[in-house]
Amino acid sequence: MKDDLRLRDDILDELNFEPSVDASNIAVTAKDGVVTLRGHVTNYAQKLAAERAAWRVAGVKAIAQDIEVRLPGDKKLSDEDIAKRALDILDWDVLVPSDRLHVKVATGWITLTGEVPWNYQRVAAETAVRKLSGITGVSNNIMVEPHVQAGDVRKNIVDALKRHAEVEADRIKVEIHANGVVAIDGRVDDWEERQAVERAAWSAPGVRTVENRVRIA
């Protein structure tokens, strides 16, 4: 295992290498593969980019995200303005059934609620609003209401895992519970592989919730 000091330095190098992040006010600590990011950035997009950059570094098993968004004075918007912009951008996005969604904004933090048929629509809604300037964070509370009740959900997921070259499907256990809840467990080598497993689970029709218990080892 990479030692803590080396891991911290590698993450700092990756943050400084990432052009979309001003890492001058970000501090990093590492302990046994658990990384904590602290400090502040000037927008929410930088906060997300910093976390993605940290995940790219080999040896990272978990991240505690404590970066604060401190908006410059000229970038601050009223909650009413942010809410209007969020509704507009959701209306413009062809992947999002905006008539099914609700937007709430409090001190710059957007909360999305509602129900959609597919998880990709849920993800698309969050992706759309987190691009907005003046926001401090996004909570995606949109529920997925499956339009199909598939009896072979588990087979669909296992088949999808086998199609992913980066995933060793025999190391992953899939359990199907009531109401479209899927639990995935097992062991993978890195974060990208863990994400591939979760994407495979979400891609099966009839899935409403994915409990990702897959460990990085």
C-alpha positions, 0 to 999 in steps of 0.5 A: 500500500502506498504510504500516507505521505506519498499518497497525500503528495500525489493527490496534491500534484493531481489537484495542481495538474487539474486545470479546472481547479484552483488548489491554492486553498485546498489541504489534503490529509491521508490515512490508510487510503482515506483522504480528507479534502479541506479548504475552500474554492470559488464555485461548486464545479471546482469542488466536484472537480477536486474530488474527481481528481483525488479519486484518480490517484491510485491508492485512494479508498475513500474521500471525506469532502470538506471543501467549502464553496465561498462565492465572490461577492459579484457571483452571489445570486438570490435564491429566487434567481438561482431557482428560476435559472435551474427551472430554465436549464431543466426545461432546456435539457431534452434528457430531463422530464422537467414536468416531473421535477421540483426545485428548492433553493436555500442559501444557494443550495439546490434540492431536486425532488420528484420522480422519473422513469430512469436513473439517467434522467435523474443524473442528467437533472443534477448534471444540468443544475450543478453547472449554474453559477452562484450555487453552493451545492446540490442535493439530488432527492429525485426518485426513480420509478421504474416503468418495467417490473422485470423478473430477470433484473439480476441476469441483466446486471450480471450480463452487463458486468460481463460485457465490461472489460474492466470488471471481473464479474465473478468478484461481484455479488448481486442481490435483488430485493423488493421494490426494485432495490439492488444490492451489489457487493464484492471487491474491485481494484479501483474507483473506476471499476467500482463506478462501472459496477454501479453503472451496470446495476443502474442500466437494468430495467426495473432498478429503483435503488442501488446499494453499492457495497463494493469495496476497493482493495 
